[in-house]
Structures are given as structure tokens and as C-alpha cells.
Amino acid sequence: MDTILHLLLGNTLSRLIFFPALACLPLLFFRRGASRSVKSYALVVSLIELAFGLIYAAGHRTAEGAFAFSQDLSAAGGGVDWIPSFGIRYELAADGISMPLALLAVFLLPLVVLGSYRGIENHWRGFAASLLLLTSGTLGALFAHDLFLFYIFWEVMLIPMYLIIGIWGGERRIYAAVKFFLFTMAGSLLMLVAILWLAWTYRQTAGVWSFSYGELLRLDLPLNQQLWLFGAFALAFLIKVPMFPLHTWLPDAHVEAPTGGSVLLAGILLKLGTYGFLRFALPLFPHANREARPLLLSLALIGILYGALVAWVQVDMKKLVAYSSVAHLGFVMLGLLAVDLIAWQGALIQMVNHGLATGALFFLVGMLYDRRHTKKFADYSGLAKVMPVFAFFLVFSALASVGLPALNGFVGEFLILLGTYRTLPVWAAAATLGVVLAAIYLLKMLYETLWGPLSHEENQGLSDLSLREILTVAPLCVLMLWIGVAPSRFIEPSRPALEKTLNLYQSRVNSPPATAPTLLSPDPRLALHPVAAGEEGER
């Protein structure tokens, strides 16, 4: 009992994960139709969760300012037995790879609640509960250090997003929700089979079951086994990214989802795919990644160019922003596949950058839709004359997404291309065309929406952004500018974790794969997260 109270009440990762889920319980006691009270409650809960995240991150920084590796109940890194007979543990850990994405998730939550005040008209209790449960699932997946636990949280994320799209979405919401569910579930089931196979193989070599990430890193597998397992993990993660040609569910999900759903989908859920690839697929199966890299690089480059070209020809603002995600996350995958520290730093910061810039664009498109109930370019022009504040934020967010110097997008794309050029110069040169195309389709959106004559009578009486709407998008723009002018404050905290993961990957890929499953010694966890003398994980 003391252990459970410490997990839920102490300054732990468990509190970060489960506080939003537990906060759903009081929603049962709000009367139906009390949407104003529910909105206020959800906003307060989301702000408390943001405070928890900031406090935890501030309290787990090294003297050099990096995010320190920390665990809940990390007795020998073992966590707490959950299903002991199968070696399944409740084991959580955070480091410089997971913390930036976790902070992004808790930062977006109050903005989504605030930004949905007008767009969501009915069933606010269910909507608020879905947002909070989605946050718990996302954070659980980011912090899980046991692969079975990771899979549980991975599936938990699926349900509330399915409900958000299917209940509060547009006219084709059921089609989009089912498509999202089927794509994600198909990849997840294959990943579950691979996780079970890994645990069974560990039992064959070590004599005990284990799903612990640290223990499974010790497995050295033959190349043919690595290829099959890597394929199962990679498929689940690449569907989530999504990478071409597995992207077809994304435009439907984005277009039909309510604004808050689109922001969370683009802002954090898609990043679970790139995070999973960096955290699990690369370190666990290094030789398989080396074999599959030419194919994956080709798909990443196709995604960059295809996403940009398809975005260019769109006549719907929300579809344009949706296809831009395919292109931008293609850059992230290119950086991860470069297997270079600078490229990895760029990929990680670009995951955050994409969540900020694309989240702001989805918010702004949603605010315009709330006024005119159309997303077609043909229904707009000259909005800068009647909505100057809206025009400012739209231009700012679009330029950040393009990669204008002094804004956040430039930092991520520059580091990705620089790091990729050091190892894959031809691929880096080809990918630069995607930067040019991004400028074309986003400037097209600005031109057709903001400039030109105010030719539609319906647009002449449009009101500019309200204070609530400004408070929704302004924090995103502040962070875009801050990252752009002081990038090292956001990049350096993750360097140690990325260096350790890269060192582990390179040490394993430079040695020949095993001919039969064996256990490596010493424990590769020491290569990932060395513990200095006198230091221990959080207990």
C-alpha cells in the first residue's frame, strides 16, 4: 500500500500518467448539459497536469542541464512485479528522448481544451474524458520500460482517439474512425506477436521470462530472426508515423476529426511512431535496420516529395495541412535512418517542432471553420482585411512550418539535413527539394486565404480572433520563436540519451550478428544509462 501511495502521490512518473485518467472519475458526477462546468474542470485538470510535467522535468535535470535517466521504483532497474510468472513488470523510465515528447503532450492538452470550447457543442463530459484518457495512454507509452506494458498503453491510446473521431468528427467520421482503428490495430497485433516472441526467446536463453526493455537489449539474435522481428515492430511504428505508402488513413482522420483531435493526432500521436522506431526498433534489431535501410530511406524520400506535391494540389485547407504532416515526418524518418548524432538531435527537436507548428495551423483552420463552416480555398480571399490578428498567426505558423530562419522549423530541418549529409549526402541533397515544395504549398495557402480582394460577402462580417482563441495559439507561437532563437536550450538536454543510444547501436551493428540467440554481457543497460557512483534511480 505504501508503494502504491508513493507512486500516485509522490513526484513520480506514475502520477504524470494516471492523474488524467483518475481525473475522469469526477466527470461522472457532472449533470448532463453542464458543459460550461465540464470545460472549466477539464481546463483546470489539464493545467495541473502541465504543472506536474514541468515540476518533474525541472527536478530531474543534471548539473549540465540534461534530462537525467530516472525510474519509478528502480530497485536494480527492476520495477514492480505485475505478472511475475511471465516476468511482466510495472516498470517506467524517462530520459532525454521521452521527456521532450511528454512535455509536448502535457503542453498541448490545456490548449486543446481551450481551443475546443466553441467547436465541440455536445457531450462535453465524454469529450473531456477522451482527452484525459488519451493523455494517460500517450504518457504511458512514452515512459513504459517493459514491452508488454508499452503495448498496453499503445492500445489504450487507440480507443479515445477512435471515439474523438467517431463521435465528434465530420460527416464521414465513422469511415475515418474505422479506417484509423483497422490500420493501427493491424500493426499493433504484429508488434504484439514480436514482443511475445522476444520474451519467449529470452526465456530460452536465460531460463526466465522477461519483457523488460533493459533485459531484452541483451538478446543477440541471428539476422534472419532480426529481420522478421524488425519488420513487425517497424510496420506498427511506420503506420503510426505514417510513412508512405501506409499513410492513407491519415488525411481522412485529420479531415473528419474535430480540431482538438487533429491537433493531438498531429501534435503527439504521430510522434509515437518515430519515438518507437528510435527507442525500440533501432537498438533491438540493429543488423536488420542496416539491411532494410535502403528501402526505408527510399520510402522516407518518397514521403517527403509525395506529401509535399499532394499538399500543393489540395483545395481544402485541412487536407493541405494533413498531407504536410506526411512530408514533415518523412524528414524525421530520414534523420533517424541517417544514424548520426546531429541528425538524431534534429529529428527529435523536429518531432516537437511539428507538433507546435502543425498544431497551430490546425487550430487556426478550425477557428476559421467555426465561423464559415467551410475549409475550401475557393470560399476565402482577402481575410487579412477583416481578420488581421488571424492573418498574423496564420503567417507566423506557416513560416515556422516552412523553416524560416529564427523560427523552430529551421532548426530541425537544418540539423536533419546536416547530419544526413555527413553519412548519406545524396539522400540529403534530394530531400532539400522537399523544403522548397513546402514553401510553395504553404505560401499558396496564405495567398488564397489572406490576400486578394474580399470577394465573398459572407467573409466581410467575420469577427477576428477572440481573447480565448489568441490564448490558444499564442503559447505555440512563443515556443516556435523561442526554439528558433535559442535552439541549444531545447536540443542539449537530450544529447546524453541520444549519444548513449547511438553508441549502443553502433557497437552492436559493428559486430557480426549471432548464429543463434545468445545473451550479451555486460548488460547493455549500462551502455544506455550508466549510473555514477553514489547515484540511484528514483525509488
Helices and strands as residue ranges (DSSP letters): H 2-9, H 13-22, G 25-29, H 35-59, E 70-71, G 75-77, E 80-83, G 84-86, E 88-90, E 93-94, H 98-115, H 124-143, H 147-168, H 173-206, H 213-216, E 219-220, H 223-240, H 249-256, H 259-264, I 265-269, H 271-276, I 277-281, H 282-284, H 286-312, H 317-337, H 341-372, G 377-379, H 383-386, H 388-402, H 408-423, H 425-450, H 457-460, H 467-485, H 488-491, G 492-494, H 495-509, E 518-519, H 525-528
